[in-house]
Amino acid sequence: MFKQKKRKKNTATTLARKLITVANSKSVVSEQFKTIRTNINFSMPDKDIKTLLITSSTPGEGKSTVSSNTAVVFAQENKKVLLIDADMRKPTVHHTFSLNNSVGLANLLTRQAIVEQAVQKTEIEGLHIITSGPIPPNPAELLASNMMSNLIDELSKQYDAIIFDAPPILSVTDAQILSNKCDGTIIVVNSGAAEKAGVLKAKEALELSQANILGVVLNNFKLERDHYYYQYYGSAE
């Protein structure tokens, strides 16, 4: 019994850490996600960024956590937001938001479901989610299909912002394919862990796909305690 209770507590702690913008909207980290939101909004003044792809060069850099929290802060701006788990190889969004993953993106792209069956509401006002669905044998082909393009067009009419959590760039071609269909792409880089050569190679791969790279999110960067962010926001942590 003791081990089981401990495991549940750890799970709750992990989820709270992943969704810091929900657990503590005034923390230093949450403020940084709001800064990301602002930078995205101002990245292309002559055009709205309706569809945004978030990826990384390699696994484990935090792109799914960044995707989820970015979706949350956009919803907190009173926008209608859709987060899509486009990582149909190792999906995690359904775990983060404690959702059912029996019907999702894979079902939509294989015509086994309609949008109304795949979209799930969250406890966050304005934020909806399409999970990955069952893992298909051909994720890249599905993302490159006309069905994917048509789906993006259809969803863009219903939502103010659509955020895709995509697989790492250097692992598979999925992110490259999808980046060409999105208005903007953000690369998540794990501070102190990502290799410079890998990040540059990922950037080149996206450029070959004619992706519109908006910028980089430096994840897990540790601020010193005397940094002005701690001085200004310290009481809100």
Sequence and secondary structure as in RCSB ss.txt:
>XXXX:A:sequence
MFKQKKRKKNTATTLARKLITVANSKSVVSEQFKTIRTNINFSMPDKDIKTLLITSSTPGEGKSTVSSNTAVVFA
QENKKVLLIDADMRKPTVHHTFSLNNSVGLANLLTRQAIVEQAVQKTEIEGLHIITSGPIPPNPAELLASNMMSN
LIDELSKQYDAIIFDAPPILSVTDAQILSNKCDGTIIVVNSGAAEKAGVLKAKEALELSQANILGVVLNNFKLER
DHYYYQYYGSAE
>XXXX:A:secstr
 HHHHHHHHHHHHHHHHHTHHHH TTSHHHHHHHHHHHHHHHH TTS   EEEEEESSTTSSHHHHHHHHHHHHH
TTT  EEEEE   SS  HHHHTT   SSSHHHHHTTSS HHHHEEE SSTTEEEE   S  S HHHHHHSHHHHH
HHHHHHTT SEEEEE   TTT SHHHHHHTTSSEEEEEEETTTS HHHHHHHHHHHHHTT  EEEEEEET    T
TSHHHHHHGGG 
